[in-house]
Amino acid sequence: MMLQVSIMLQNFKKEKQEVKNQELRQEENIREARSQESGIKRKRECY
């Protein structure tokens, strides 16, 4: 019984970490997209 619980806990922690990583990646992608957008705007202003 205890073994099952510990395995379940490990899996739960892994899933939690995965979700955290995905959220971080999404934030990075959003930041990247925004910086690209502002870069495009700046280029337009230069011309």
C-alpha positions in Angstrom: 0.0 0.0 0.0 2.7 2.5 1.0 4.6 1.7 -2.2 1.6 2.5 -4.4 1.1 5.8 -2.5 4.8 6.8 -3.0 4.6 6.0 -6.7 1.4 8.0 -7.1 3.1 10.9 -5.3 6.2 10.7 -7.6 3.9 10.7 -10.7 2.0 13.7 -9.3 5.2 15.6 -8.7 6.4 14.8 -12.2 3.1 16.0 -13.7 3.3 19.2 -11.6 6.8 19.9 -12.9 5.7 19.3 -16.5 2.9 21.8 -16.1 5.3 24.3 -14.7 7.7 23.8 -17.6 4.9 24.2 -20.1 3.8 27.4 -18.5 7.3 28.7 -18.5 7.7 27.8 -22.2 4.4 29.6 -23.0 5.6 32.7 -21.2 8.9 32.7 -23.1 7.0 32.3 -26.4 4.7 35.2 -25.6 7.7 37.3 -24.6 9.5 36.3 -27.8 6.4 37.1 -29.9 6.0 40.5 -28.2 9.7 41.4 -28.7 9.4 40.4 -32.4 6.3 42.6 -32.8 8.0 45.6 -31.2 11.0 44.9 -33.4 8.8 45.0 -36.5 7.1 48.2 -35.3 10.5 49.8 -34.8 11.6 48.8 -38.3 8.5 50.4 -39.7 9.2 53.7 -37.8 12.7 53.8 -39.2 11.6 53.9 -42.8 
